[in-house]
Amino acid sequence: MRQGGRRRRGRERGIHPPVTLLGYRVELNTGRSVIRGTLVDETAKTLTVRTDEGSLCRLPKDQLVEVVVEVSRGVRLRTEGRRLIGLPAERLKRAMRYGWSRSV
């Protein structure tokens, strides 16, 4: 039973998506390959990742099939790349409607 108000969209079982994704470990699925590393830069339409091998890889958000963000040990959040289009402040204005789901 819920206490203290209505349920907000985009949240599942108390999972709060991070405001900014910078510094988090990510897995980016492009459909052809999976790129693993740390997110170092984000623009309105691209993500830049420092891969585990040490190289920088810039990818357009709209071409990412899946984005998995590890927010803490054992807690990973999954969404589609096209739902991340825009700056972090713009995503907050959209009231967290971009469908995060928990992956184990």
C-alpha positions as CSV (number, residue, x, y, z in Angstrom):
1,M,0.0,0.0,0.0
2,R,1.4,3.4,-1.0
3,Q,1.7,6.1,1.5
4,G,2.2,9.8,1.1
5,G,0.9,10.6,-2.4
6,R,0.6,9.5,-5.9
7,R,3.0,7.3,-7.9
8,R,5.3,9.1,-10.4
9,R,5.8,7.8,-13.9
10,G,9.2,6.5,-15.0
11,R,10.1,5.1,-11.6
12,E,10.0,1.4,-10.9
13,R,10.3,0.0,-7.3
14,G,12.0,3.1,-5.9
15,I,14.6,3.4,-8.7
16,H,15.7,7.0,-9.2
17,P,17.5,7.6,-12.5
18,P,20.6,9.8,-12.1
19,V,20.3,13.4,-13.2
20,T,23.5,13.3,-15.1
21,L,25.1,10.2,-16.5
22,L,28.7,11.5,-16.5
23,G,31.1,9.3,-14.6
24,Y,28.9,6.2,-14.6
25,R,29.9,2.8,-16.1
26,V,27.8,2.2,-19.2
27,E,27.2,-0.4,-21.8
28,L,26.1,0.9,-25.2
29,N,24.5,-1.5,-27.6
30,T,24.7,-0.2,-31.1
31,G,23.0,-3.2,-32.7
32,R,26.3,-4.4,-34.1
33,S,28.5,-4.3,-31.0
34,V,28.5,-3.5,-27.3
35,I,30.7,-0.7,-26.1
36,R,31.7,-0.8,-22.4
37,G,33.3,2.1,-20.5
38,T,32.8,5.3,-18.5
39,L,30.7,8.1,-19.8
40,V,32.9,11.2,-20.0
41,D,30.8,13.7,-22.1
42,E,27.2,14.2,-23.1
43,T,25.7,16.6,-25.6
44,A,22.1,17.0,-26.7
45,K,22.6,14.3,-29.4
46,T,25.8,12.3,-28.5
47,L,27.4,10.4,-25.8
48,T,31.2,10.1,-25.4
49,V,32.6,7.0,-23.7
50,R,36.1,6.2,-22.6
51,T,36.2,2.5,-23.4
52,D,37.9,-0.1,-21.2
53,E,40.8,-0.1,-23.7
54,G,41.3,3.6,-23.1
55,S,40.0,5.1,-26.4
56,L,37.3,7.7,-26.7
57,C,34.2,6.7,-28.7
58,R,31.5,9.3,-29.6
59,L,28.1,7.8,-30.5
60,P,24.8,9.4,-31.5
61,K,22.0,8.8,-29.0
62,D,19.4,8.1,-31.6
63,Q,21.3,5.2,-33.0
64,L,21.8,3.3,-29.7
65,V,19.5,0.3,-29.4
66,E,20.1,0.0,-25.6
67,V,21.9,2.0,-22.9
68,V,22.6,0.3,-19.6
69,V,23.9,2.5,-16.7
70,E,25.4,0.9,-13.6
71,V,24.3,3.4,-10.9
72,S,25.7,1.3,-8.0
73,R,27.0,-2.2,-7.4
74,G,24.4,-4.6,-8.6
75,V,21.9,-1.9,-9.7
76,R,21.8,-1.3,-13.5
77,L,19.3,0.8,-15.3
78,R,18.3,0.2,-18.9
79,T,16.7,2.4,-21.5
80,E,16.7,3.2,-25.2
81,G,19.2,5.7,-26.6
82,R,16.5,7.8,-28.4
83,R,14.8,8.4,-25.0
84,L,18.0,10.2,-23.9
85,I,18.0,12.8,-26.6
86,G,18.4,16.2,-25.1
87,L,20.4,17.7,-22.3
88,P,20.0,16.4,-18.7
89,A,18.0,19.5,-17.7
90,E,15.6,18.9,-20.5
91,R,15.1,15.3,-19.4
92,L,14.1,16.5,-16.0
93,K,11.5,18.9,-17.5
94,R,10.0,15.9,-19.3
95,A,9.2,14.6,-15.7
96,M,11.2,11.4,-16.0
97,R,8.9,9.8,-18.5
98,Y,11.7,8.0,-20.4
99,G,11.1,4.5,-19.1
100,W,14.0,3.2,-17.1
101,S,13.8,-0.4,-16.2
102,R,16.0,-2.4,-13.8
103,S,18.2,-5.1,-15.1
104,V,20.0,-7.6,-13.0
